[in-house]
Amino acid sequence: MEYLVFPFGKYKGVKIKDLPSTYIVLALEKYELPKELYYELYCTLLGRLTVYSGIHYLMQNKDEAAMLDFLNKKIESYEQL
């Protein structure tokens, strides 16, 4: 079963990609989730952390062109979901 929306609780019916990161962490820690849902939440959170760390690195190095390219690629990947 593929999970596109969260199936229960406060955010029932909300797209996984639109869930707050804090709620994803809570769900991963608190609930016994089906493997597919756990994986989807985990990958969503990991993707957000990857984006943050990439932006942080590029900002430290003040490489604006690389940062814009990185952001554009991430936006394109989210639009394909």
GIUR-V447840 format. One record per residue. PHI is phi in degrees with one decimal (none if undefined). OMEGA is omega as a letter, one per 30 degrees, with the letter a starting at -180 (NA if undefined). D_FIRST is the distance of its C-alpha to the first C-alpha in whole Angstrom. Layout:
# GIUR-V447840
PHI_OMEGA_D_FIRST / PHI_OMEGA_D_FIRST
This chain:
# GIUR-V447840
none_l_0 / -96.5_a_4 / -103.2_l_6 / -104.1_l_10 / -127.5_l_12 / -75.2_a_13 / -87.7_a_12 / -157.4_l_15 / 76.5_a_19 / -55.5_a_21 / -106.6_l_19 / -57.1_l_16 / 88.3_l_15 / -83.8_l_17 / -58.0_a_15 / -53.9_a_14 / -67.6_a_17 / -98.6_l_19 / -69.8_l_19 / -64.3_a_22 / -58.0_a_22 / -63.9_l_24 / -72.3_l_21 / -61.8_l_19 / -60.8_l_21 / -58.0_a_22 / -63.3_l_18 / -64.5_a_18 / -84.3_a_21 / -94.8_a_21 / -103.9_l_18 / -86.1_a_16 / -102.0_l_13 / -58.6_a_9 / -52.4_a_10 / -64.2_l_7 / -69.3_l_9 / -56.6_a_12 / -61.9_a_12 / -63.2_l_11 / -65.1_a_14 / -61.4_a_16 / -66.5_l_16 / -62.7_l_17 / -64.5_l_20 / -61.2_l_21 / -62.0_l_21 / -65.3_l_23 / -67.3_l_25 / -63.7_l_26 / -61.8_a_27 / -60.9_a_29 / -67.0_l_31 / -65.5_l_31 / -64.6_a_33 / -59.5_l_35 / -61.6_a_36 / -67.5_l_37 / -67.7_l_39 / -63.1_a_41 / -91.1_l_42 / 53.2_l_43 / -101.4_a_42 / -63.1_a_41 / -62.4_l_40 / -66.2_l_37 / -64.7_l_36 / -64.3_l_36 / -63.2_l_34 / -59.9_a_32 / -64.6_l_31 / -61.2_l_30 / -65.3_l_28 / -66.3_l_26 / -62.7_l_26 / -61.0_a_25 / -67.9_l_22 / -72.9_l_21 / -68.0_a_22 / -79.2_a_20 / -71.0_NA_16
